[in-house]
Amino acid sequence: MNAQDLSSGSEQRKQAMKTVLAQFQWPVEELFMREAFEVSSDPGRQIHTVCWPRQGHGEPTFYRYLHEMGHALLAERVHPQFSRPVFLKGQDPALRNTYLPLFEAALDWFVEGLLMDLTPEFQVPDIEARFRQAAGLLRQGGALPSLDFVVDTGLALASFRQHCHLEFAAAGKLGEVLAAYLRIPPDKPSLFALHGLVRSLMKVFELHTACLVRERGFQHWRIEALTARKKA
């Protein structure tokens, strides 16, 4: 599995990959025969690395490839936190794992905005498919089961409304999450915008907040209980 395999048989795919790769200023290196597909960005060395798995070890879909390259491009253009969430050393692992889907969904909001500009022919069908899936789950009724379901479903609804321009409403926490996304323009990524979106999403659940703290010359996320912030 490599980039050539992923684009084989489709001129449209080849062109999309060329479009995305042409945006990078840092070199993009490829490593083969790895355990899993992964794209990482090293701001110190100013290089991106694409790890390709051995055959049968979780080959990525074409959309996932584009999505991960979108993270890398934003990490290069805007801030390394756009590659993946990085937390303060000593952060409670249980708390970090609870909120990790929220941080990842916030990043995905901006990645989708970038890909809508670069490769809309692939991004729009994916947004439509995720909206149909989310709408189908919501039609089944019942309570929203978890934080990650709420932020992911809210992202699917917000992306469809933002990019496909269909007006609709949602109630309760899902409605608050939808509003939090739509307040932040996805095509104007910045560390300030990411910080604001994360805090708005966390506010919906009324238990914790987050802030960026500089540690060893880099901005890291710190999660705090809301009561701790009020006492401060």
Secondary structure by P-SEA (a helix, b strand, c coil): ccccccccccaaaaaaaaaaaaacccbbbbbccccccbbbbbccccbbbbbbbccccccccaaaaaaaaaaaaaaaccccccccccccccccaaaaaaaaaaaaaaaaaaaaaaaaacccaaaaaaaaaaaaaaaaaaaaccccccaaaaaaaaaaaaaaaaccccccccccaaaaaaaaaaacccccccaaaaaaaaaaaaaaaccbbbbbbbcccbbbbbbbcaaaaaac
